[in-house]
Amino acid sequence: MADLLTHLLVPYAILTVAGWRVGWLDRRWVVVGMGGAAIPDLRKVEIVIDETTVETLLGIPFTYVPFSTLGGVLLVAGAISIAFERRHWGRVYGLVTFGGLTSLLLDGLRVYADGRAGAWLYPFTNWRPPTPSLYVSSDPTVLVVALLAAGTVAVLDRRIRARN
């Protein structure tokens, strides 16, 4: 079940481990990267607010689909970056984009009926890469593995920080 929680735990684990070697990558920056992992899941806002409602409010055609693509991640990461101090824009953009890419990668590993992942490389290409079909989206094993990995990293991180 590669859901939002799984999408958040994976960049947490990766960025926390990276932070052991990269001096500036402390907990506050790890959280920024984790936030990027939620970008592709913005597509699920449609459960609450229908696309037609947004179209009516904006007065232009609207769809949530681009949020779960590389172009959507890059665009939203840019918008998020400008909410920070100008001197941090590059760092924030990189971390938020990294989080979004981990989410897209996890989604690209799941089973699709036709053996091809979604067109997550849009707008650069509409090509749908083949998927290794490692899990079905309802499989809780993915969440359990992510929880165990993130939990292990959290325990190790606490021990490393206690020594310093």
N, C-alpha and C positions, 0 to 999 in steps of 0.2 A: 504494500500500500504506500506508493510514493506520493504521499500527500504533503501538505504544507509543513507539517512537523518534520518529516524526513528531509524536505528541501532545506529547512533551516539548520538541521543538525549536521548535515554534510559539510557546508562551508564553515560551520563552527569548529568541527574537528580539524579540518584542513588548515584553516587560518590560525587556530590556536597552536597547532604544532609548528606552523611557519613562524609564529610569534616567538618561539623559543630561540630562533636564530636571528630574526629581524627585529632589531631593537625598538623601532617605533610602532610595531604591530602589537599594541597592547589590547586589553579587553574592549575598550571603547571602539577601536577600529574593527575588531572582530565582529562586533554587533552591526556595524555599518555594512560589512560584507554579507552578513546573514540577512539583512534587510533586502539586499538585492535578490536573494533567492526567492522572495515572495513575488517579484514582478511577474513572472510567467503565470502565477496563480491568480493575478488580477482578472484573468479571463473568467474566473468563477464568480465575479461580482454579478454576472448575468443572472445568477440564481435569485438574487435580491432585486436587482433593477434591470428590467428587460431592455434590450437594445432599442426597441421602438420608443420607449420612454425617453432614453437619452437622445435619440434622433429628434424627437419632438421638442425637447428642451434646447438643443443646439441649433436646430433648423437645418442640419446637414446629415447626410448618410453616416451611420456609425456602426461599428462592430467591435467586439472585444477580442476577436481572434488575433490581431497583431501583437497583443501583450505577450502571447506565448511564442514569439519569434525572436530571432536575434535582433532584428530591427527595432522591435518593441522594447527589448531589454536595453539597447543602446540609447534609444530616445528617452525612456523613463529614467535611466541612470543619469543622463545629462540634466534632466529636470530636477532630480534629487540633488545633484551636485551643487547647483546654484543656490540651494538652501543653506549651504555651508559657507564659511568664510572663504574669500577668493583664494587665499594661499593654500587651502586644502582641496580645491576643486579636482585636481589631477588624482590625488590619492583617493578621494571619495569616489570619483568616476571609476577608477580601476577596481576598487573593492566591490562596489555595487554591481559593476559589470561581471566581475568574477562570480559573485553570488548568483546572479541571473544565469550565467553560463552553466554553473553546476546543476541548477534546477533543470535547464534544458537538456543537459547531458543525461541526467537521471531519467527524464521522460523519454529520451531517445533510446533507452535500453529496454523499455518494456515491450510486451507483445502487441503487435498490430496484426489484424486479420490478413492483410495483404503482404506482410513481411517488410513493410517500409514505414519508417518513422514519419512524423508530421513534417511539414515544410518549414521547419524551425530556422532555416537559414535565410528565409525571406527577410528583406527585399533583395538580397544579393543573388538569390536563385530560388526558383520554386521546386528544385530537385528535392525529392524525398529520399534521404539516405536509407540504405538497408539497416534494419535493426537486428541486434543479436538475440532479441526476444528472451531476455534473461528472467523476466517476471511478468505476471499479469497485474494489472493495476489494483486488484482487490487482495493481493497476496500480503498478509501482515508480516511475512518474513523480512521484507525490505525495511520496514519500520523497526523491527526488533534488532536487526543488524545495525542500523543507524543509531538506535538508542544505546546498544552495547558499546559501539565504537566511540560515540560522543561521551558516554559515561566514563569509559576508560581514559580518554583524553582529559576529561575534567579532573579525575583523580590524580593523574600524572601531573597535570598543570598545577594543581594545588600543592603537590609535593615539591615541585620545582620552584614555585614561588616562595614556599616556606623556607627553602634553603638559601634563597637570595636575600 
